[in-house]
Amino acid sequence: MVSDLIPRVRRGLREAWWIARGIAGERAYEIYLEHHRREHPGEEPMGEREFWRRHTDKGDTDPGARCC
């Protein structure tokens, strides 16, 4: 039974890490790439550096629901 527990704990930790990254906004570029592949096939997506620059700039100019 212990041998079944270890893979389940590992899977749970991976899922928790994935959720935490989503909440913190770290998955934003991955989500952008998924959207871009789906909605703009054949077009080159922004590089990660450019994406984060625009993402940060947008947060500064349009804070939306951000508290600060």
Biopython code that builds the backbone (N, CA, C, O; Angstrom):
import numpy as np
from Bio.PDB.StructureBuilder import StructureBuilder

atoms = [
    (1, "MET", "N", (0.805, -1.199, 0.000)),
    (1, "MET", "CA", (0.000, 0.000, 0.000)),
    (1, "MET", "C", (0.850, 1.266, 0.000)),
    (1, "MET", "O", (0.463, 2.275, -0.591)),
    (2, "VAL", "N", (2.006, 1.218, 0.660)),
    (2, "VAL", "CA", (2.887, 2.382, 0.686)),
    (2, "VAL", "C", (3.397, 2.675, -0.715)),
    (2, "VAL", "O", (3.586, 3.838, -1.073)),
    (3, "SER", "N", (3.624, 1.634, -1.514)),
    (3, "SER", "CA", (4.115, 1.842, -2.877)),
    (3, "SER", "C", (3.088, 2.585, -3.726)),
    (3, "SER", "O", (3.467, 3.278, -4.670)),
    (4, "ASP", "N", (1.816, 2.461, -3.418)),
    (4, "ASP", "CA", (0.779, 3.210, -4.126)),
    (4, "ASP", "C", (0.713, 4.663, -3.652)),
    (4, "ASP", "O", (0.308, 5.551, -4.402)),
    (5, "LEU", "N", (1.106, 4.890, -2.428)),
    (5, "LEU", "CA", (0.999, 6.215, -1.836)),
    (5, "LEU", "C", (2.006, 7.200, -2.431)),
    (5, "LEU", "O", (1.660, 8.356, -2.677)),
    (6, "ILE", "N", (3.216, 6.774, -2.661)),
    (6, "ILE", "CA", (4.268, 7.674, -3.145)),
    (6, "ILE", "C", (3.902, 8.304, -4.493)),
    (6, "ILE", "O", (3.998, 9.525, -4.621)),
    (7, "PRO", "N", (3.488, 7.530, -5.505)),
    (7, "PRO", "CA", (3.104, 8.179, -6.766)),
    (7, "PRO", "C", (1.912, 9.134, -6.609)),
    (7, "PRO", "O", (1.848, 10.165, -7.278)),
    (8, "ARG", "N", (0.986, 8.791, -5.737)),
    (8, "ARG", "CA", (-0.173, 9.667, -5.521)),
    (8, "ARG", "C", (0.245, 10.976, -4.869)),
    (8, "ARG", "O", (-0.269, 12.036, -5.225)),
    (9, "VAL", "N", (1.164, 10.917, -3.924)),
    (9, "VAL", "CA", (1.663, 12.128, -3.268)),
    (9, "VAL", "C", (2.412, 12.986, -4.275)),
    (9, "VAL", "O", (2.228, 14.203, -4.314)),
    (10, "ARG", "N", (3.252, 12.362, -5.086)),
    (10, "ARG", "CA", (3.993, 13.107, -6.110)),
    (10, "ARG", "C", (3.044, 13.794, -7.086)),
    (10, "ARG", "O", (3.231, 14.963, -7.423)),
    (11, "ARG", "N", (2.039, 13.072, -7.531)),
    (11, "ARG", "CA", (1.057, 13.645, -8.461)),
    (11, "ARG", "C", (0.330, 14.817, -7.806)),
    (11, "ARG", "O", (0.114, 15.852, -8.436)),
    (12, "GLY", "N", (-0.042, 14.651, -6.555)),
    (12, "GLY", "CA", (-0.717, 15.728, -5.826)),
    (12, "GLY", "C", (0.161, 16.959, -5.677)),
    (12, "GLY", "O", (-0.315, 18.087, -5.806)),
    (13, "LEU", "N", (1.438, 16.746, -5.408)),
    (13, "LEU", "CA", (2.363, 17.872, -5.298)),
    (13, "LEU", "C", (2.547, 18.579, -6.633)),
    (13, "LEU", "O", (2.602, 19.808, -6.682)),
    (14, "ARG", "N", (2.644, 17.808, -7.724)),
    (14, "ARG", "CA", (2.763, 18.415, -9.064)),
    (14, "ARG", "C", (1.528, 19.249, -9.382)),
    (14, "ARG", "O", (1.643, 20.363, -9.894)),
    (15, "GLU", "N", (0.358, 18.716, -9.080)),
    (15, "GLU", "CA", (-0.882, 19.453, -9.339)),
    (15, "GLU", "C", (-0.969, 20.716, -8.479)),
    (15, "GLU", "O", (-1.406, 21.765, -8.952)),
    (16, "ALA", "N", (-0.555, 20.612, -7.224)),
    (16, "ALA", "CA", (-0.571, 21.784, -6.345)),
    (16, "ALA", "C", (0.396, 22.855, -6.862)),
    (16, "ALA", "O", (0.080, 24.044, -6.827)),
    (17, "TRP", "N", (1.567, 22.437, -7.338)),
    (17, "TRP", "CA", (2.550, 23.377, -7.900)),
    (17, "TRP", "C", (1.980, 24.048, -9.147)),
    (17, "TRP", "O", (2.147, 25.254, -9.329)),
    (18, "TRP", "N", (1.314, 23.284, -10.004)),
    (18, "TRP", "CA", (0.715, 23.816, -11.228)),
    (18, "TRP", "C", (-0.347, 24.863, -10.875)),
    (18, "TRP", "O", (-0.409, 25.923, -11.498)),
    (19, "ILE", "N", (-1.171, 24.564, -9.887)),
    (19, "ILE", "CA", (-2.213, 25.503, -9.450)),
    (19, "ILE", "C", (-1.582, 26.759, -8.861)),
    (19, "ILE", "O", (-2.013, 27.870, -9.168)),
    (20, "ALA", "N", (-0.575, 26.594, -8.025)),
    (20, "ALA", "CA", (0.095, 27.755, -7.412)),
    (20, "ALA", "C", (0.716, 28.649, -8.479)),
    (20, "ALA", "O", (0.642, 29.874, -8.381)),
    (21, "ARG", "N", (1.326, 28.051, -9.492)),
    (21, "ARG", "CA", (1.911, 28.846, -10.583)),
    (21, "ARG", "C", (0.828, 29.621, -11.322)),
    (21, "ARG", "O", (1.046, 30.763, -11.725)),
    (22, "GLY", "N", (-0.345, 29.002, -11.502)),
    (22, "GLY", "CA", (-1.448, 29.689, -12.168)),
    (22, "GLY", "C", (-1.952, 30.861, -11.367)),
    (22, "GLY", "O", (-2.236, 31.923, -11.922)),
    (23, "ILE", "N", (-2.067, 30.682, -10.071)),
    (23, "ILE", "CA", (-2.542, 31.753, -9.199)),
    (23, "ILE", "C", (-1.541, 32.905, -9.186)),
    (23, "ILE", "O", (-1.936, 34.071, -9.180)),
    (24, "ALA", "N", (-0.262, 32.587, -9.182)),
    (24, "ALA", "CA", (0.778, 33.614, -9.147)),
    (24, "ALA", "C", (0.986, 34.285, -10.499)),
    (24, "ALA", "O", (1.710, 35.277, -10.590)),
    (25, "GLY", "N", (0.367, 33.765, -11.541)),
    (25, "GLY", "CA", (0.504, 34.367, -12.865)),
    (25, "GLY", "C", (1.689, 33.860, -13.658)),
    (25, "GLY", "O", (1.952, 34.358, -14.752)),
    (26, "GLU", "N", (2.408, 32.886, -13.138)),
    (26, "GLU", "CA", (3.593, 32.378, -13.813)),
    (26, "GLU", "C", (3.263, 31.596, -15.076)),
    (26, "GLU", "O", (4.131, 31.411, -15.930)),
    (27, "ARG", "N", (2.041, 31.141, -15.208)),
    (27, "ARG", "CA", (1.660, 30.370, -16.396)),
    (27, "ARG", "C", (1.148, 31.258, -17.524)),
    (27, "ARG", "O", (0.701, 30.749, -18.552)),
    (28, "ALA", "N", (1.205, 32.560, -17.351)),
    (28, "ALA", "CA", (0.624, 33.481, -18.332)),
    (28, "ALA", "C", (1.192, 33.246, -19.733)),
    (28, "ALA", "O", (0.437, 33.231, -20.705)),
    (29, "TYR", "N", (2.501, 33.062, -19.852)),
    (29, "TYR", "CA", (3.096, 32.869, -21.182)),
    (29, "TYR", "C", (2.652, 31.537, -21.778)),
    (29, "TYR", "O", (2.362, 31.459, -22.972)),
    (30, "GLU", "N", (2.597, 30.497, -20.963)),
    (30, "GLU", "CA", (2.132, 29.190, -21.446)),
    (30, "GLU", "C", (0.691, 29.290, -21.949)),
    (30, "GLU", "O", (0.353, 28.738, -22.997)),
    (31, "ILE", "N", (-0.144, 29.986, -21.205)),
    (31, "ILE", "CA", (-1.548, 30.162, -21.585)),
    (31, "ILE", "C", (-1.633, 30.967, -22.882)),
    (31, "ILE", "O", (-2.436, 30.654, -23.760)),
    (32, "TYR", "N", (-0.800, 32.006, -22.996)),
    (32, "TYR", "CA", (-0.756, 32.799, -24.226)),
    (32, "TYR", "C", (-0.385, 31.918, -25.416)),
    (32, "TYR", "O", (-1.013, 32.007, -26.471)),
    (33, "LEU", "N", (0.633, 31.065, -25.256)),
    (33, "LEU", "CA", (1.049, 30.197, -26.363)),
    (33, "LEU", "C", (-0.066, 29.237, -26.771)),
    (33, "LEU", "O", (-0.290, 29.015, -27.961)),
    (34, "GLU", "N", (-0.764, 28.671, -25.791)),
    (34, "GLU", "CA", (-1.885, 27.779, -26.100)),
    (34, "GLU", "C", (-2.960, 28.525, -26.884)),
    (34, "GLU", "O", (-3.480, 28.017, -27.877)),
    (35, "HIS", "N", (-3.286, 29.725, -26.433)),
    (35, "HIS", "CA", (-4.289, 30.548, -27.123)),
    (35, "HIS", "C", (-3.815, 30.889, -28.533)),
    (35, "HIS", "O", (-4.583, 30.785, -29.489)),
    (36, "HIS", "N", (-2.575, 31.288, -28.662)),
    (36, "HIS", "CA", (-2.034, 31.710, -29.963)),
    (36, "HIS", "C", (-2.059, 30.554, -30.960)),
    (36, "HIS", "O", (-2.438, 30.738, -32.117)),
    (37, "ARG", "N", (-1.660, 29.377, -30.519)),
    (37, "ARG", "CA", (-1.690, 28.200, -31.414)),
    (37, "ARG", "C", (-3.105, 27.899, -31.881)),
    (37, "ARG", "O", (-3.323, 27.538, -33.037)),
    (38, "ARG", "N", (-4.057, 28.049, -30.984)),
    (38, "ARG", "CA", (-5.454, 27.743, -31.288)),
    (38, "ARG", "C", (-6.092, 28.810, -32.181)),
    (38, "ARG", "O", (-6.795, 28.475, -33.134)),
    (39, "GLU", "N", (-5.857, 30.078, -31.887)),
    (39, "GLU", "CA", (-6.551, 31.168, -32.564)),
    (39, "GLU", "C", (-5.795, 31.754, -33.755)),
    (39, "GLU", "O", (-6.404, 32.370, -34.629)),
    (40, "HIS", "N", (-4.485, 31.570, -33.800)),
    (40, "HIS", "CA", (-3.674, 32.175, -34.864)),
    (40, "HIS", "C", (-2.696, 31.160, -35.447)),
    (40, "HIS", "O", (-1.487, 31.391, -35.438)),
    (41, "PRO", "N", (-3.205, 30.044, -35.951)),
    (41, "PRO", "CA", (-2.299, 29.014, -36.476)),
    (41, "PRO", "C", (-1.466, 29.564, -37.638)),
    (41, "PRO", "O", (-1.959, 30.330, -38.466)),
    (42, "GLY", "N", (-0.222, 29.165, -37.680)),
    (42, "GLY", "CA", (0.659, 29.586, -38.759)),
    (42, "GLY", "C", (1.334, 30.920, -38.520)),
    (42, "GLY", "O", (2.259, 31.273, -39.252)),
    (43, "GLU", "N", (0.899, 31.680, -37.511)),
    (43, "GLU", "CA", (1.531, 32.957, -37.187)),
    (43, "GLU", "C", (2.546, 32.749, -36.070)),
    (43, "GLU", "O", (2.342, 31.929, -35.174)),
    (44, "GLU", "N", (3.624, 33.488, -36.133)),
    (44, "GLU", "CA", (4.678, 33.394, -35.120)),
    (44, "GLU", "C", (4.227, 34.099, -33.838)),
    (44, "GLU", "O", (3.824, 35.261, -33.889)),
    (45, "PRO", "N", (4.288, 33.413, -32.688)),
    (45, "PRO", "CA", (3.912, 34.070, -31.432)),
    (45, "PRO", "C", (5.035, 34.995, -30.957)),
    (45, "PRO", "O", (6.168, 34.903, -31.429)),
    (46, "MET", "N", (4.711, 35.876, -30.028)),
    (46, "MET", "CA", (5.726, 36.726, -29.414)),
    (46, "MET", "C", (6.718, 35.848, -28.675)),
    (46, "MET", "O", (6.370, 34.776, -28.181)),
    (47, "GLY", "N", (7.935, 36.305, -28.605)),
    (47, "GLY", "CA", (8.918, 35.637, -27.769)),
    (47, "GLY", "C", (8.568, 35.848, -26.304)),
    (47, "GLY", "O", (7.810, 36.757, -25.966)),
    (48, "GLU", "N", (9.110, 35.024, -25.454)),
    (48, "GLU", "CA", (8.759, 35.111, -24.032)),
    (48, "GLU", "C", (9.166, 36.456, -23.432)),
    (48, "GLU", "O", (8.429, 37.030, -22.630)),
    (49, "ARG", "N", (10.320, 36.949, -23.817)),
    (49, "ARG", "CA", (10.785, 38.235, -23.275)),
    (49, "ARG", "C", (9.833, 39.377, -23.653)),
    (49, "ARG", "O", (9.462, 40.191, -22.807)),
    (50, "GLU", "N", (9.446, 39.428, -24.923)),
    (50, "GLU", "CA", (8.522, 40.464, -25.377)),
    (50, "GLU", "C", (7.158, 40.313, -24.684)),
    (50, "GLU", "O", (6.543, 41.303, -24.287)),
    (51, "PHE", "N", (6.696, 39.068, -24.546)),
    (51, "PHE", "CA", (5.415, 38.832, -23.879)),
    (51, "PHE", "C", (5.427, 39.410, -22.470)),
    (51, "PHE", "O", (4.517, 40.148, -22.092)),
    (52, "TRP", "N", (6.463, 39.074, -21.687)),
    (52, "TRP", "CA", (6.502, 39.539, -20.302)),
    (52, "TRP", "C", (6.638, 41.053, -20.234)),
    (52, "TRP", "O", (6.092, 41.678, -19.325)),
    (53, "ARG", "N", (7.361, 41.660, -21.184)),
    (53, "ARG", "CA", (7.466, 43.119, -21.213)),
    (53, "ARG", "C", (6.086, 43.733, -21.415)),
    (53, "ARG", "O", (5.695, 44.647, -20.689)),
    (54, "ARG", "N", (5.352, 43.230, -22.401)),
    (54, "ARG", "CA", (3.997, 43.752, -22.663)),
    (54, "ARG", "C", (3.052, 43.464, -21.506)),
    (54, "ARG", "O", (2.233, 44.305, -21.135)),
    (55, "HIS", "N", (3.172, 42.276, -20.945)),
    (55, "HIS", "CA", (2.322, 41.876, -19.824)),
    (55, "HIS", "C", (2.524, 42.822, -18.638)),
    (55, "HIS", "O", (1.557, 43.259, -18.014)),
    (56, "THR", "N", (3.773, 43.130, -18.337)),
    (56, "THR", "CA", (4.099, 44.036, -17.238)),
    (56, "THR", "C", (3.623, 45.442, -17.543)),
    (56, "THR", "O", (3.041, 46.106, -16.685)),
    (57, "ASP", "N", (3.869, 45.901, -18.772)),
    (57, "ASP", "CA", (3.424, 47.243, -19.162)),
    (57, "ASP", "C", (1.912, 47.370, -19.060)),
    (57, "ASP", "O", (1.403, 48.390, -18.595)),
    (58, "LYS", "N", (1.195, 46.346, -19.489)),
    (58, "LYS", "CA", (-0.266, 46.388, -19.418)),
    (58, "LYS", "C", (-0.729, 46.475, -17.964)),
    (58, "LYS", "O", (-1.669, 47.205, -17.652)),
    (59, "GLY", "N", (-0.081, 45.744, -17.095)),
    (59, "GLY", "CA", (-0.443, 45.797, -15.677)),
    (59, "GLY", "C", (-0.193, 47.167, -15.071)),
    (59, "GLY", "O", (-0.904, 47.589, -14.159)),
    (60, "ASP", "N", (0.827, 47.865, -15.582)),
    (60, "ASP", "CA", (1.130, 49.203, -15.064)),
    (60, "ASP", "C", (0.135, 50.238, -15.575)),
    (60, "ASP", "O", (-0.241, 51.148, -14.836)),
    (61, "THR", "N", (-0.299, 50.112, -16.836)),
    (61, "THR", "CA", (-1.190, 51.119, -17.413)),
    (61, "THR", "C", (-2.662, 50.820, -17.183)),
    (61, "THR", "O", (-3.489, 51.731, -17.199)),
    (62, "ASP", "N", (-3.000, 49.544, -16.968)),
    (62, "ASP", "CA", (-4.395, 49.141, -16.770)),
    (62, "ASP", "C", (-4.465, 48.146, -15.616)),
    (62, "ASP", "O", (-4.539, 46.938, -15.843)),
    (63, "PRO", "N", (-4.444, 48.642, -14.381)),
    (63, "PRO", "CA", (-4.367, 47.737, -13.233)),
    (63, "PRO", "C", (-5.601, 46.861, -13.038)),
    (63, "PRO", "O", (-5.511, 45.836, -12.362)),
    (64, "GLY", "N", (-6.739, 47.225, -13.599)),
    (64, "GLY", "CA", (-7.942, 46.390, -13.474)),
    (64, "GLY", "C", (-8.314, 46.159, -12.034)),
    (64, "GLY", "O", (-8.507, 47.109, -11.276)),
    (65, "ALA", "N", (-8.415, 44.902, -11.651)),
    (65, "ALA", "CA", (-8.851, 44.550, -10.302)),
    (65, "ALA", "C", (-7.693, 44.459, -9.317)),
    (65, "ALA", "O", (-7.879, 44.061, -8.167)),
    (66, "ARG", "N", (-6.497, 44.829, -9.771)),
    (66, "ARG", "CA", (-5.339, 44.760, -8.880)),
    (66, "ARG", "C", (-5.532, 45.728, -7.724)),
    (66, "ARG", "O", (-6.079, 46.814, -7.913)),
    (67, "CYS", "N", (-5.101, 45.361, -6.560)),
    (67, "CYS", "CA", (-5.360, 46.183, -5.382)),
    (67, "CYS", "C", (-4.414, 47.375, -5.267)),
    (67, "CYS", "O", (-4.776, 48.374, -4.644)),
    (68, "CYS", "N", (-3.215, 47.304, -5.846)),
    (68, "CYS", "CA", (-2.223, 48.371, -5.617)),
    (68, "CYS", "C", (-1.708, 48.958, -6.917)),
    (68, "CYS", "O", (-0.872, 49.861, -6.898)),
]
sb = StructureBuilder()
sb.init_structure("model")
sb.init_model(0)
sb.init_chain("A")
sb.init_seg("    ")
for serial, (resi, resn, name, xyz) in enumerate(atoms, 1):
    if name == "N":
        sb.init_residue(resn, " ", resi, " ")
    sb.init_atom(name, np.array(xyz, "f"), 0.0, 1.0, " ", f" {name:<3s}", serial, name[0])
structure = sb.get_structure()
